[in-house]
Structures are given as structure tokens and as C-alpha cells.
Amino acid sequence: PKYQCNICPRQFRNVTDYERHIRSHTKEKRYECEVCHLTFGLLANAKKHMVKHNEERPFKCEVCPKAYHFEHDFKRHKLTHLKKEGMPLSRLL
């Protein structure tokens, strides 16, 4: 590896990964949401956040009225129904 972080032991082969890592230490947030002005260090995180401002929530719960933008949030929600007594697993699949 050519690039050594001077704050932690991480090493990187290319400058892009190294610079991205350095921003994690400095808390530099270069990307701002145009809707709510929340800031992010990584463009990928800013893009993921922007989806939340979209009205579309394609992952809808069959048991309750909740709906989600992201499948992983929806799956986590479904587990809450499993904890309720008497909820058959088949209702959640």
C-alpha cells in the first residue's frame, strides 16, 4: 500500500480511498441535502438520504399501515410483528 493514514493504522492502495478515509477522521462534510440541508461526508450517503424525501415508499407492511423507502428498514420492521404474541409467520412472508 502506498498511502498510510497518519491518524490510524489503515493503509490504502489508491489516493481516492485514502482521501475518503481521511475525511472520516476530519468529519468533513462536503455534500449537502438541498431539501433539509443535512450534510454528509460521502456522496453515497447523501444520495441514500435524498431517497427519504421522495414520497414513494414501495415496501408496504401487510399487517399495519407502515411503509418504507428501503427494503432493509422494512425487514427490520417486520420483525417487530414477530415479537407480538400470536402473530403467524406466514402473515409476514
Sequence and secondary structure as in RCSB ss.txt:
>XXXX:A:sequence
PKYQCNICPRQFRNVTDYERHIRSHTKEKRYECEVCHLTFGLLANAKKHMVKHNEERPFKCEVCPKAYHFEHDFK
RHKLTHLKKEGMPLSRLL
>XXXX:A:secstr
  EE SSSS EESSHHHHHHHHHHHHT   EE TTT  EESSHHHHHHHHHTTSS   EE SSSS EESSHHHHH
HHHHHHHHSTT  GGGG 
